[in-house]
Amino acid sequence: FISLGSRIAMVATHQDPVNIQWFTNCRLDSLCLGVLLAAFYHFKSPVWEWLARRRAVLVGVIVLSLIAQIDAQFGTFMLTLGLWAVALGSAAVLILLFTAEPGLPLGRAIYSRTGATLAWIGERSYGIYLWHTSSSPVVQWIYRKILPHSEYAAYAVAIVVWILAAILLGFISHRFVEVPFLKLRERLKPRVAAALEV
């Protein structure tokens, strides 16, 4: 509620919509929801299983989240309750993906080569997240300098380069920073590492 209150106050005082999306105090609800899901998955399996059995409810949450995004262009609803709806929809997607049965269509998609590629990117997602804003000047440079005459083509090329740059930088930081520190954690605190792998 603190994050929602922060967003409502910023919208009411006509703050820059970008700040509402970027400031951590305005997005703590979605971060806490992710932590809560991880806690349920690792430490409260009856709660996780209860959530996973509510497939119709999860699909409904996803649909409502998509409807909320109709107002995605910095509208008042999107910047307040809409961001909360997107977080809930994303949580519902994660629960469905984590509990998909291999024999069903969603499960087959997850265990396919495409699913393996997405899992590979997912393992590096924290590094990608950290680097995606730092690599955005590349997009701006391409957009302004390399392809100034064709606005849509320039934007498309710039976005593809931005995504690839973020993935490359995320891979490098995962390989040379994150993995060595995770190995160090396992050596220093093996019981904590073992508990988190359950």
C-alpha positions as CSV (number, residue, x, y, z in Angstrom):
1,F,0.0,0.0,0.0
2,I,3.0,2.3,0.6
3,S,4.0,2.0,-3.1
4,L,0.5,2.5,-4.3
5,G,0.2,5.5,-2.1
6,S,3.5,6.9,-3.5
7,R,2.2,6.4,-7.0
8,I,-1.1,8.1,-6.3
9,A,0.6,11.0,-4.7
10,M,3.0,11.4,-7.6
11,V,0.1,11.2,-10.1
12,A,-1.9,13.7,-8.1
13,T,1.0,16.2,-8.0
14,H,1.6,15.7,-11.8
15,Q,5.1,14.1,-11.4
16,D,6.9,12.8,-14.5
17,P,5.4,9.4,-15.4
18,V,8.8,8.0,-16.0
19,N,9.8,8.6,-12.4
20,I,6.7,6.8,-11.2
21,Q,7.8,3.8,-13.2
22,W,11.5,3.9,-12.2
23,F,11.6,5.0,-8.5
24,T,12.0,2.0,-6.3
25,N,9.6,3.3,-3.6
26,C,6.9,3.3,-6.3
27,R,7.6,-0.3,-7.4
28,L,8.2,-2.0,-4.1
29,D,4.9,-3.8,-4.3
30,S,5.9,-5.8,-7.4
31,L,9.3,-6.5,-5.9
32,C,7.7,-7.8,-2.7
33,L,5.3,-9.9,-4.7
34,G,8.2,-11.6,-6.4
35,V,9.9,-12.3,-3.1
36,L,6.7,-13.6,-1.7
37,L,6.3,-16.0,-4.6
38,A,9.8,-17.3,-4.1
39,A,9.2,-17.7,-0.4
40,F,6.0,-19.7,-1.1
41,Y,7.8,-21.9,-3.6
42,H,10.9,-22.6,-1.4
43,F,9.5,-22.6,2.1
44,K,5.7,-22.8,2.0
45,S,4.9,-25.5,-0.5
46,P,1.2,-26.0,0.7
47,V,0.5,-22.3,-0.1
48,W,2.3,-22.7,-3.4
49,E,0.3,-25.8,-4.3
50,W,-3.0,-24.1,-3.2
51,L,-2.2,-21.2,-5.6
52,A,-1.2,-23.6,-8.4
53,R,-4.5,-25.5,-8.2
54,R,-6.4,-22.3,-8.9
55,R,-5.7,-22.3,-12.6
56,A,-9.0,-20.6,-13.6
57,V,-8.4,-17.8,-11.1
58,L,-4.8,-17.4,-12.4
59,V,-5.9,-17.2,-16.0
60,G,-8.6,-14.6,-14.9
61,V,-5.9,-12.6,-13.2
62,I,-3.8,-12.6,-16.4
63,V,-6.8,-11.5,-18.5
64,L,-7.6,-8.7,-16.1
65,S,-3.9,-7.7,-16.1
66,L,-4.0,-7.5,-19.9
67,I,-7.2,-5.4,-19.8
68,A,-5.5,-3.1,-17.4
69,Q,-2.7,-2.5,-19.9
70,I,-5.1,-1.0,-22.4
71,D,-4.4,2.3,-20.6
72,A,-0.6,1.6,-20.8
73,Q,0.4,5.0,-22.2
74,F,1.1,6.7,-18.9
75,G,-2.6,7.0,-18.0
76,T,-3.7,7.6,-14.5
77,F,-5.0,4.1,-14.0
78,M,-1.9,2.4,-15.4
79,L,0.4,4.5,-13.2
80,T,-1.6,3.7,-10.0
81,L,-3.6,0.4,-9.9
82,G,-2.5,-0.7,-13.3
83,L,1.1,-1.4,-12.3
84,W,-0.2,-3.5,-9.4
85,A,-2.5,-5.4,-11.9
86,V,0.5,-6.0,-14.1
87,A,2.5,-7.4,-11.2
88,L,-0.3,-9.7,-10.2
89,G,-0.7,-10.9,-13.8
90,S,3.0,-11.5,-14.0
91,A,2.9,-13.5,-10.8
92,A,0.0,-15.6,-12.2
93,V,2.0,-16.3,-15.4
94,L,5.0,-17.5,-13.3
95,I,2.9,-19.8,-11.2
96,L,1.3,-21.3,-14.4
97,L,4.7,-21.8,-16.0
98,F,6.3,-23.3,-12.9
99,T,3.5,-25.8,-12.5
100,A,2.9,-26.7,-16.1
101,E,2.6,-30.5,-16.7
102,P,5.1,-31.7,-19.4
103,G,2.4,-33.6,-21.4
104,L,0.1,-30.6,-21.9
105,P,0.7,-27.9,-24.5
106,L,2.1,-25.3,-22.1
107,G,4.4,-27.9,-20.6
108,R,5.6,-29.1,-24.1
109,A,6.4,-25.5,-25.0
110,I,8.4,-25.0,-21.7
111,Y,10.4,-28.1,-22.3
112,S,11.1,-27.4,-25.9
113,R,14.3,-25.8,-27.4
114,T,12.5,-22.4,-27.2
115,G,11.8,-23.0,-23.5
116,A,15.4,-23.9,-22.9
117,T,16.5,-20.7,-24.6
118,L,14.2,-18.7,-22.4
119,A,15.4,-20.5,-19.3
120,W,19.0,-19.7,-20.4
121,I,18.1,-16.0,-20.6
122,G,16.1,-16.2,-17.4
123,E,19.2,-17.5,-15.5
124,R,20.9,-14.3,-16.7
125,S,17.9,-12.0,-16.2
126,Y,19.3,-10.2,-13.1
127,G,22.4,-9.1,-15.1
128,I,20.2,-8.2,-18.1
129,Y,18.0,-6.2,-15.8
130,L,21.0,-4.4,-14.3
131,W,22.5,-3.5,-17.7
132,H,19.4,-2.7,-19.7
133,T,19.4,1.0,-18.7
134,S,23.1,1.3,-19.0
135,S,22.9,0.1,-22.6
136,S,20.1,2.5,-23.6
137,P,22.6,5.2,-24.8
138,V,23.4,2.7,-27.6
139,V,19.8,2.9,-28.7
140,Q,19.8,6.7,-28.6
141,W,23.0,6.9,-30.6
142,I,21.8,4.5,-33.3
143,Y,18.4,6.2,-33.5
144,R,20.0,9.7,-33.9
145,K,23.2,9.1,-35.8
146,I,23.1,5.9,-37.8
147,L,19.5,5.8,-39.1
148,P,18.1,9.3,-38.8
149,H,16.0,9.2,-42.0
150,S,13.7,6.3,-41.4
151,E,12.0,6.8,-38.0
152,Y,10.3,3.3,-37.7
153,A,13.2,1.3,-39.1
154,A,15.7,3.2,-36.9
155,Y,13.6,2.6,-33.8
156,A,13.2,-1.1,-34.7
157,V,17.0,-1.6,-35.3
158,A,17.8,0.4,-32.1
159,I,15.5,-1.7,-30.0
160,V,17.0,-5.0,-31.3
161,V,20.5,-3.8,-30.7
162,W,19.5,-2.6,-27.2
163,I,18.0,-6.0,-26.3
164,L,21.1,-7.8,-27.7
165,A,23.5,-5.5,-25.9
166,A,21.6,-6.0,-22.6
167,I,21.7,-9.8,-23.0
168,L,25.4,-9.7,-23.9
169,L,26.3,-7.5,-20.9
170,G,24.0,-9.6,-18.7
171,F,25.7,-12.8,-19.8
172,I,29.2,-11.3,-19.1
173,S,28.2,-10.0,-15.6
174,H,26.5,-13.4,-14.9
175,R,29.5,-15.4,-15.9
176,F,32.2,-13.2,-14.3
177,V,30.4,-11.6,-11.3
178,E,27.3,-13.4,-10.3
179,V,28.4,-17.1,-10.7
180,P,31.7,-16.6,-8.8
181,F,29.9,-14.9,-5.9
182,L,27.2,-17.6,-5.8
183,K,30.1,-20.2,-5.6
184,L,31.6,-18.2,-2.8
185,R,28.3,-18.2,-1.0
186,E,28.1,-21.9,-1.3
187,R,31.6,-22.3,0.2
188,L,30.9,-19.9,3.1
189,K,27.3,-20.8,3.9
190,P,26.6,-24.3,2.4
191,R,23.4,-24.9,4.5
192,V,21.8,-21.7,3.2
193,A,22.7,-22.6,-0.4
194,A,21.3,-26.1,0.0
195,A,18.1,-24.7,1.5
196,L,17.6,-22.4,-1.4
197,E,18.0,-25.2,-4.0
198,V,15.1,-27.2,-2.5
